[in-house]
Amino acid sequence: MKQILTLLLTTTCALTAVSQTKTKTPDYTKRLSGVEKELEKVLADQKVAGYSVAVVYKDKVIYSKGFGYRDVANKKPVTPNTLFAIGSSSKAFTAAILGQLEKEDKLKLDDLARTHLPKLEFKYDYMNTGITIRDMMCHRTGLPRFDYSWYLFNTSNRDSLIQRVKYMEPNAKLRQKWQYNNFMFLAQGMIAEKITEKSWEDNIRERFFKPLNMTHSNTDIFATQKDADASLPYTVDEKLEIKKLDYYHINGMGPAGSINSCANDMANWVSTWIMGGKFKGTEIIPASYVREASSSQMVVSGGRPGVHPDIQFKNYGLGWFLESYRGHYLVEHGGNIDGFSASVGFYPSDSIGIVVLTNQNGSAATGIVRNILSDRLFALELIPWNADAKKAQEEMAEMSKKGEQSKDTMQVKNTHPSHPLADYAGLYGNSAFSEFKVQLKNDTLFTVVAGKKVWLKHYHYDVFSIESTDPADQGDGDSQFFINFGTANTGKIESASIEMDEPGKPTVFERRAIKVHLSGDDLNKYVGDYDLEGLTVKIYLKGTTLMVLVPGQPDYETVSVGNDTFNLAIAKGYSVKFTVENGVSKAVTFIQPNGNFTAKRK
């Protein structure tokens, strides 16, 4: 018995010793010692102008540093307080407002979205009566991205943007498939605005920036530009040289990604999540929401291990991506917007958070740096992330070169447009996107895309490539977009198709009449009775709208398109054209698909 007792005591002591060894906090600062050499190499190999890094353990910043330049031309260095656009890393902020509102009993995440935002309409009834706030938070509504709708046709009017949703065609059933959609985060921001009666920007500032001491952060790119420690945006051109870009103003889509911040401020943000929603002992984000948001809500991809067997699964929480990184549970969200990239993440089981912000467009550096730091922090066998990425990019560049060569073979040489260039000028629209106007000036077609003037270069037949008018962009390679003009049976140009979100599935913009606003006095000359083969057609005014009444038919509202011509508002392809002499209409011609019919004034 004495021997058994001794054995039990020995075993208990041994287990206690093991337990104590396991709970001992590693010296993370020591593990990061000398990492600068590696991180500087990333800067050079990935052609990055600059980036900043912050690493936190629980509620303490254990590493914070800037690398490279925030302004290359003037050699201004990046600091831990340098402002960068964080793009979609903003989504966790927007979603967290709703997490707070749920605790305040203002909503439930499983409420129907339209209960709180009636102006949000979907194309089909089953979507209107089925899509919940949670569905929008984890990208499972069935809608594909439609990113070019807001990126190319931007506006500060959130109501105008959200109205486009009802024209968006889903390509999957509700909750069937994970598909990223920025409009659903716009909707979340608008729900918060409606409930709180404050702008999304004010909510972000009051609920997070102020209580988390994020003193450098903002939601306005113009405020960032005025900041003395703000970074300029950059990309890498086809010659692998660093090139400055223009800032992109996200405008009304702010809730999906318009936060600008720095490594030190974002360290406070991830620390709050690590500490269960608390910052310096005060609850900022409800603990129940922190657990829910960082838990799987929707499968992104199967997650079967690939090249690296210890990197597994890919799910989505609420505004966060989730994966297993080499045996460690990672909660992370990246961000990309013109000239900037970000990675903001934390390992909740390890109480480690990592922030990487860079001024490179669509950069791989954020993930490379995060992985390098993670391997060191967890004392793992080092994987050559930087070298592997550099090799992959070289291979991709070679493939891209071959792709450009094959694109050249697609062009049919020595072809001409089917119409005079003036025939292509006009207004083209798609209700899920917006409108763009093509204008002819000095034998060249121009339009405006993403707020920038571009010109249309003939490619072949009725296909034109969209080219920049900025001399600095010349020689940047082939156009990303082509416009294919379509012809009606009448021979007139009736549409413009552009391949955007889904390759092989062009988005069709129908030709629309350019409205001409006329006063009541201008319209009076058309008012009167007209004889159409014995029938009396009445032309009258309803306010400042010209109306057409044909016996036995409803009253038709018209829209002026100039040259004494009016389109019938509810009947595509139908219009009326007046013959005017000495300031008075003498006749009206009804232009219809089945022919033209003229009625003379009585």
C-alpha positions in Angstrom: 0.0 0.0 0.0 2.9 2.3 0.9 4.5 1.6 -2.5 1.2 2.3 -4.3 0.8 5.6 -2.5 4.3 6.6 -3.3 3.7 5.7 -7.0 0.5 7.8 -7.0 2.3 10.8 -5.4 5.2 10.5 -7.9 2.8 10.4 -10.9 0.8 13.3 -9.6 3.9 15.4 -9.1 5.1 14.5 -12.6 1.8 15.5 -14.2 1.8 18.7 -12.2 5.2 19.5 -13.5 4.2 18.7 -17.0 1.1 20.9 -16.6 3.2 23.7 -15.2 5.6 23.4 -18.2 2.8 23.6 -20.7 1.3 26.7 -19.2 4.5 28.6 -19.0 4.4 31.6 -21.4 7.0 31.3 -24.1 9.4 34.2 -24.6 7.8 35.5 -27.8 10.0 38.6 -27.9 13.1 36.3 -28.0 11.6 34.2 -30.7 11.2 37.2 -32.9 14.7 38.4 -32.3 16.5 38.9 -35.7 13.4 38.6 -37.7 14.1 42.0 -39.4 16.5 40.5 -41.8 13.9 38.1 -43.1 11.2 40.8 -43.3 13.6 43.2 -45.2 14.1 40.4 -47.7 10.3 40.2 -48.2 10.4 43.9 -48.9 13.0 43.5 -51.7 11.8 40.2 -53.2 8.1 41.1 -53.4 8.9 44.6 -54.7 7.0 46.3 -51.8 7.3 50.0 -51.2 6.6 49.6 -47.5 4.6 47.9 -44.8 4.1 48.0 -41.0 3.8 45.1 -38.5 2.3 44.7 -35.0 2.3 41.6 -32.9 0.3 41.4 -29.7 0.2 38.8 -26.9 -3.0 39.1 -24.9 -3.3 42.9 -24.2 0.3 43.9 -24.8 2.2 44.8 -28.0 5.3 42.8 -28.2 6.5 43.8 -31.6 5.8 46.9 -33.7 7.8 48.2 -36.6 7.7 49.8 -40.0 9.6 48.7 -43.1 10.4 50.5 -46.4 8.8 53.8 -47.5 5.3 55.3 -47.2 6.5 57.8 -49.9 9.0 56.3 -52.2 9.9 59.5 -54.2 10.7 61.4 -51.0 12.0 58.4 -49.1 9.7 58.9 -46.2 9.8 55.8 -44.0 6.9 53.7 -42.8 6.3 53.8 -39.0 4.0 51.8 -36.8 1.6 54.8 -36.9 1.6 55.1 -40.7 -1.9 55.1 -42.1 -2.9 52.5 -44.7 -6.3 51.7 -46.2 -7.3 48.3 -44.7 -10.0 47.4 -47.2 -12.1 44.4 -46.3 -10.4 44.1 -42.9 -13.1 46.7 -42.1 -15.8 44.1 -42.3 -15.3 42.7 -38.8 -15.9 46.3 -37.5 -19.2 46.6 -39.4 -20.4 43.2 -38.3 -19.4 43.9 -34.7 -21.7 46.9 -34.5 -24.6 44.4 -35.1 -23.2 42.2 -32.4 -23.4 45.1 -30.0 -26.9 46.0 -31.2 -28.0 42.4 -30.5 -26.9 42.7 -26.9 -28.7 46.0 -26.7 -31.9 44.1 -27.8 -32.2 46.2 -30.9 -32.1 43.2 -33.3 -31.4 39.5 -33.6 -28.8 38.2 -36.0 -31.4 35.7 -37.2 -34.0 38.4 -38.0 -35.0 38.8 -41.6 -32.7 41.5 -43.1 -35.7 43.4 -44.6 -37.3 43.6 -41.2 -34.7 46.3 -40.3 -34.0 47.6 -43.8 -37.2 47.6 -45.9 -35.5 49.4 -48.8 -33.2 46.3 -49.3 -35.0 44.3 -51.9 -33.9 41.1 -53.6 -34.9 39.8 -57.0 -37.1 36.9 -55.8 -39.6 36.6 -53.0 -37.9 33.6 -51.4 -34.9 35.8 -50.9 -36.9 38.7 -49.4 -38.7 36.3 -47.0 -35.7 34.1 -46.3 -32.4 36.1 -46.1 -31.4 36.9 -42.5 -28.8 39.3 -41.1 -26.6 36.3 -40.3 -26.8 35.1 -43.9 -25.4 38.5 -45.1 -22.7 38.4 -42.4 -21.3 35.1 -43.6 -21.8 35.5 -47.4 -24.4 32.8 -48.0 -27.3 34.7 -49.7 -26.8 33.0 -53.1 -25.6 36.2 -54.7 -22.2 36.3 -56.5 -19.8 39.3 -56.0 -21.1 42.0 -58.4 -18.1 44.0 -57.3 -17.8 46.0 -60.6 -21.2 47.4 -59.9 -19.8 49.5 -57.1 -16.2 49.7 -58.1 -16.7 51.0 -61.7 -20.0 52.9 -61.0 -19.4 54.4 -57.6 -21.5 56.9 -55.7 -21.7 58.3 -52.2 -25.5 57.6 -52.2 -26.0 54.4 -50.2 -29.7 54.3 -51.1 -28.8 54.3 -54.8 -26.3 51.5 -54.3 -28.6 49.3 -52.3 -31.4 49.7 -54.9 -29.2 47.8 -57.4 -29.5 44.6 -55.3 -33.1 43.9 -56.5 -31.8 43.5 -60.0 -28.9 41.1 -59.1 -29.4 37.5 -60.3 -28.4 34.9 -57.7 -26.4 31.9 -59.0 -27.0 29.6 -56.1 -29.7 28.8 -53.6 -29.9 30.5 -50.2 -27.3 29.0 -47.8 -26.1 26.5 -50.5 -22.8 28.1 -51.3 -20.4 30.6 -49.8 -20.0 33.6 -52.1 -18.3 36.9 -51.1 -20.6 39.9 -51.6 -19.7 43.5 -50.5 -23.3 44.7 -51.0 -24.3 42.6 -48.0 -21.9 44.4 -45.8 -23.2 47.7 -47.1 -26.7 46.5 -46.0 -25.4 45.7 -42.5 -23.9 49.2 -42.2 -27.3 50.7 -43.3 -29.2 48.5 -40.8 -26.9 50.0 -38.1 -27.6 53.5 -39.4 -31.3 53.0 -39.3 -31.4 51.5 -35.8 -29.0 54.0 -34.2 -30.0 57.0 -36.3 -26.3 57.7 -36.8 -24.1 57.3 -39.8 -21.9 54.1 -40.2 -18.9 56.4 -39.9 -20.1 57.9 -36.6 -20.9 54.4 -35.2 -17.4 53.2 -36.1 -15.8 56.2 -34.5 -17.9 56.2 -31.3 -18.1 52.4 -30.7 -14.5 51.4 -31.6 -12.1 54.2 -32.5 -12.6 56.2 -29.3 -12.9 53.4 -26.7 -10.0 51.5 -28.2 -7.7 54.5 -28.4 -7.4 54.1 -32.2 -6.5 57.8 -32.4 -4.9 57.7 -35.9 -7.7 55.8 -37.6 -10.5 57.2 -39.8 -13.1 56.2 -42.4 -12.3 59.0 -44.9 -9.6 58.7 -47.6 -9.5 62.5 -47.8 -8.6 62.7 -44.1 -5.9 60.1 -44.7 -4.4 62.1 -47.5 -4.1 65.1 -45.1 -2.4 63.0 -42.4 1.4 63.7 -42.0 2.1 60.0 -41.6 -0.1 58.6 -44.3 1.1 56.2 -47.0 0.8 56.7 -50.7 -0.7 53.8 -52.7 1.5 51.7 -55.0 1.5 48.8 -57.4 4.1 46.8 -59.4 4.0 47.4 -63.1 4.7 44.9 -65.9 8.4 45.8 -65.7 8.3 44.8 -62.0 8.9 48.4 -60.9 7.1 50.1 -58.1 4.5 52.6 -59.5 2.4 55.1 -57.6 -1.4 54.9 -57.9 -4.3 57.2 -57.2 -6.2 56.9 -54.0 -9.6 55.1 -54.5 -12.5 56.7 -52.7 -14.9 53.9 -51.7 -17.7 56.4 -51.1 -21.1 54.9 -50.2 -19.7 51.3 -49.9 -17.8 52.3 -46.8 -19.2 49.6 -44.5 -17.6 47.0 -46.7 -14.1 48.5 -46.5 -13.3 52.1 -46.0 -11.4 52.1 -42.7 -7.9 53.6 -42.8 -5.6 52.6 -39.9 -2.1 51.9 -38.7 -0.4 48.9 -37.1 -0.5 50.3 -33.6 -4.2 51.1 -33.7 -5.1 47.8 -35.2 -3.1 46.1 -32.4 -5.7 47.4 -30.0 -8.4 46.0 -32.2 -7.1 42.4 -32.3 -6.1 42.6 -28.6 -9.8 43.3 -27.8 -10.8 40.1 -29.7 -8.1 38.1 -28.0 -9.3 39.3 -24.6 -12.9 38.2 -25.2 -14.1 41.6 -26.3 -12.5 43.6 -23.5 -10.1 46.5 -23.8 -8.3 47.5 -20.5 -10.9 45.6 -18.6 -14.0 47.3 -20.2 -16.2 45.2 -22.5 -16.3 46.8 -26.0 -17.6 43.8 -27.9 -20.0 41.3 -26.2 -18.1 38.1 -25.2 -20.9 36.0 -26.7 -20.6 37.7 -30.0 -16.8 37.3 -30.0 -17.2 33.6 -29.7 -19.9 33.5 -32.3 -18.1 35.7 -34.9 -14.9 33.7 -34.5 -16.7 30.3 -34.9 -17.7 28.7 -38.2 -20.9 29.9 -39.8 -20.3 28.8 -43.4 -17.9 26.5 -45.2 -15.8 28.5 -47.7 -14.0 25.5 -49.2 -13.5 21.8 -48.4 -10.3 22.5 -46.7 -8.5 19.3 -47.6 -4.8 19.9 -47.0 -2.7 20.7 -50.1 1.0 21.3 -50.4 1.2 22.0 -46.6 -0.5 19.1 -44.7 -0.8 21.1 -41.5 -2.8 24.0 -43.1 -6.4 22.9 -43.1 -10.0 23.9 -43.7 -11.3 27.3 -44.8 -14.5 28.6 -43.1 -16.2 31.9 -42.5 -17.5 33.3 -39.2 -19.1 36.8 -39.0 -16.8 39.1 -40.8 -13.8 36.8 -40.3 -12.1 33.9 -42.2 -11.2 30.8 -40.1 -8.6 28.2 -40.8 -6.1 25.9 -39.0 -2.6 27.2 -39.5 -0.1 24.4 -38.7 -2.2 23.2 -35.7 -3.2 26.7 -34.5 -6.7 28.1 -34.9 -6.5 31.3 -37.0 -9.1 34.0 -37.2 -8.2 36.5 -40.0 -9.5 38.8 -42.7 -7.5 40.4 -45.5 -8.2 43.6 -47.3 -7.4 45.0 -50.7 -8.2 48.3 -52.3 -6.2 50.3 -54.9 -2.6 50.5 -53.8 -3.1 48.9 -50.4 -3.4 45.4 -48.8 -3.9 44.2 -45.3 -4.0 41.1 -43.1 -5.5 41.4 -39.6 -5.7 38.2 -37.5 -5.4 36.5 -34.2 -4.9 33.0 -32.8 -7.5 32.9 -29.9 -6.1 29.7 -28.4 -2.6 31.2 -28.3 -3.7 34.8 -27.4 -1.5 36.0 -30.3 -2.5 38.7 -32.8 -0.7 39.8 -36.0 -1.3 42.9 -38.1 0.4 43.5 -41.4 -0.5 46.6 -43.5 1.2 47.4 -46.8 1.0 50.0 -49.6 1.1 47.4 -52.4 -1.8 46.6 -54.6 -3.1 43.0 -54.3 0.0 42.1 -52.3 1.1 38.6 -51.3 3.4 40.2 -48.7 0.8 40.4 -46.0 0.3 36.7 -45.9 4.0 36.0 -46.3 4.9 38.2 -43.4 2.1 36.8 -41.2 3.3 33.3 -41.8 6.9 34.1 -41.2 6.0 35.7 -37.8 3.6 32.8 -36.9 6.3 30.1 -37.6 8.7 31.9 -35.3 6.2 32.7 -32.6 5.1 29.1 -32.4 8.7 27.7 -32.7 7.7 25.7 -35.8 10.0 24.4 -38.5 10.5 27.4 -40.8 8.8 27.2 -44.3 10.5 29.4 -47.0 7.3 31.4 -47.6 9.0 34.3 -49.2 11.1 32.2 -51.6 8.1 30.0 -52.5 6.0 33.1 -53.3 8.8 34.6 -55.4 9.1 31.4 -57.4 5.3 31.2 -57.9 5.1 34.8 -59.0 7.9 34.2 -61.6 6.0 31.2 -62.9 2.8 33.2 -63.0 4.5 36.0 -64.9 5.7 33.5 -67.5 2.2 32.1 -67.8 0.8 35.7 -68.1 3.2 36.4 -70.9 2.0 33.4 -72.8 -1.6 34.4 -72.1 -0.9 37.9 -73.6 0.5 36.2 -76.7 -2.5 34.1 -77.1 -4.7 37.2 -76.6 -3.0 38.7 -79.6 -4.0 35.7 -81.7 -7.6 36.3 -80.7 -7.7 39.7 -82.5 -9.0 39.6 -86.0 -6.8 42.0 -87.9 -8.0 44.5 -90.6 -11.6 44.7 -89.5 -13.7 47.8 -89.1 -16.6 48.9 -87.0 -20.0 48.2 -88.7 -21.2 51.8 -88.0 -19.9 55.3 -88.1 -18.4 56.1 -84.7 -21.1 58.6 -84.0 -23.6 55.7 -83.9 -21.9 54.2 -80.9 -22.3 57.4 -78.8 -25.1 57.3 -76.4 -26.2 56.2 -72.9 -26.0 52.6 -71.8 -27.4 51.1 -68.6 -28.0 48.0 -66.5 -30.1 48.4 -63.3 -27.8 46.0 -61.3 -24.9 48.3 -62.1 -25.5 51.8 -63.3 -25.1 53.9 -66.5 -22.3 55.1 -68.6 -22.3 57.6 -71.4 -20.2 57.2 -74.6 -19.3 60.4 -76.3 -17.6 61.2 -79.6 -15.0 63.9 -79.7 -12.5 64.5 -82.6 -13.1 61.0 -84.1 -12.5 59.3 -80.7 -15.0 57.6 -78.4 -14.7 58.5 -74.7 -16.5 57.4 -71.5 -16.0 57.5 -67.7 -15.2 54.4 -65.7 -14.5 54.4 -62.0 -14.4 58.2 -62.0 -11.7 58.3 -64.7 -12.0 59.4 -68.3 -11.1 56.6 -70.7 -11.1 56.2 -74.5 -12.4 53.3 -76.6 -9.8 51.8 -79.0 -11.1 49.7 -81.8 -10.1 46.1 -81.3 -12.0 44.3 -84.0 -15.5 44.3 -85.6 -17.8 46.1 -83.0 -15.5 45.4 -80.1 -13.5 48.2 -78.4 -10.9 48.1 -75.6 -11.1 50.5 -72.7 -7.9 52.5 -72.5 -6.6 55.0 -70.0 -6.2 58.7 -71.1 -3.5 59.2 -68.5 0.0 59.3 -70.2 1.5 57.7 -67.1 -0.6 54.6 -67.8 0.5 54.2 -71.4 2.4 51.0 -72.1 0.9 49.2 -69.1 -0.2 46.2 -71.3 -3.5 45.2 -72.8 -6.8 46.5 -71.6 -8.7 44.7 -68.8 -12.1 45.4 -70.3 -13.6 45.2 -73.8 -17.0 46.6 -74.9 -18.9 44.6 -77.5 -21.6 46.7 -79.1 -24.7 44.9 -80.2 -27.0 45.6 -83.1 -30.8 45.4 -83.2 -32.8 44.0 -86.1 -33.3 47.6 -87.2 -29.5 47.8 -87.7 -29.2 50.4 -84.9 -26.7 49.9 -82.0 -28.9 48.8 -79.0 -26.5 47.4 -76.4 -22.9 47.3 -75.0 -21.7 44.1 -73.3 -18.7 43.9 -71.0 -17.2 40.8 -69.3 -16.8 41.8 -65.7 -17.5 39.7 -62.6 -17.9 36.3 -64.3 -15.6 35.5 -67.2 -17.5 34.2 -70.2 -20.8 35.8 -68.9 -20.9 39.4 -70.3 -23.0 42.0 -68.5 -25.3 43.6 -71.0 -25.9 47.4 -70.8 -29.0 48.3 -72.9 -29.0 51.5 -74.8 -31.1 54.1 -73.1 -32.5 57.4 -74.3 -30.7 60.5 -72.9 -33.4 62.5 -71.3 -33.9 66.1 -72.2 -35.6 68.2 -69.7 -38.2 70.6 -71.2 -40.3 73.2 -69.5 -44.1 73.4 -69.7 -43.8 76.3 -72.2 -41.5 74.1 -74.4 -44.0 71.3 -74.3 -47.1 73.4 -75.1 -46.3 73.4 -78.8 -47.0 69.6 -79.0 -50.3 69.7 -77.1 -53.5 69.1 -79.2 -55.6 66.6 -81.0 -54.3 64.6 -84.0 -56.1 62.6 -86.6 -54.8 59.0 -87.1 -56.9 57.4 -89.8 -60.1 58.6 -88.2 -59.0 58.1 -84.6 -58.4 61.1 -82.5 -55.1 61.0 -80.6 -54.8 63.4 -77.7 -51.5 64.9 -76.7 -51.8 66.7 -73.3 -49.7 67.8 -70.3 -49.8 66.2 -66.9 -47.7 68.6 -64.8 -44.5 68.9 -66.9 -44.9 65.4 -68.5 -46.2 65.1 -72.0 -48.9 62.4 -72.2 -50.2 60.4 -75.2 -53.8 59.0 -75.3 -54.8 56.7 -78.1 -58.5 55.6 -78.0 -58.9 52.2 -76.3 -55.4 52.3 -74.7 -54.0 53.5 -71.4 -52.5 57.0 -71.1 -48.8 56.8 -72.0 -46.2 58.9 -70.2 -43.3 60.1 -72.4 -39.7 61.0 -71.9 -38.1 63.7 -74.1 -34.9 62.5 -75.9 -34.4 65.7 -78.0 -35.1 66.6 -81.6 -38.9 66.8 -81.0 -38.8 63.0 -80.1 -40.3 61.4 -77.1 -40.0 57.7 -75.9 -43.0 56.0 -74.4 -41.8 55.3 -70.8 -43.3 51.9 -70.4 -42.9 50.5 -73.9 -39.4 49.8 -75.1 -39.0 50.5 -78.9 -42.0 52.8 -79.1 -41.6 56.6 -79.6 -43.3 59.6 -81.1 -41.7 62.3 -83.2 -43.4 65.6 -83.9 -43.1 67.6 -87.1 -42.7 71.3 -86.0 -43.2 74.3 -88.3 -43.0 77.9 -87.1 -42.9 76.8 -83.5 -46.1 74.7 -83.7 -46.5 70.9 -84.1 -48.2 70.0 -87.4 -48.0 66.2 -87.1 -46.9 63.4 -84.9 -45.3 60.1 -86.2 -45.7 56.9 -84.1 -42.5 54.9 -84.4 -43.1 51.3 -83.6 -41.4 47.9 -84.3 -44.2 47.1 -86.8 -43.9 50.4 -88.7 -44.3 54.1 -88.6 -47.8 55.8 -88.5 -48.4 59.6 -88.9 -51.2 61.6 -87.5 -51.9 65.2 -88.5 -53.0 67.9 -86.2 -56.7 68.7 -86.4 
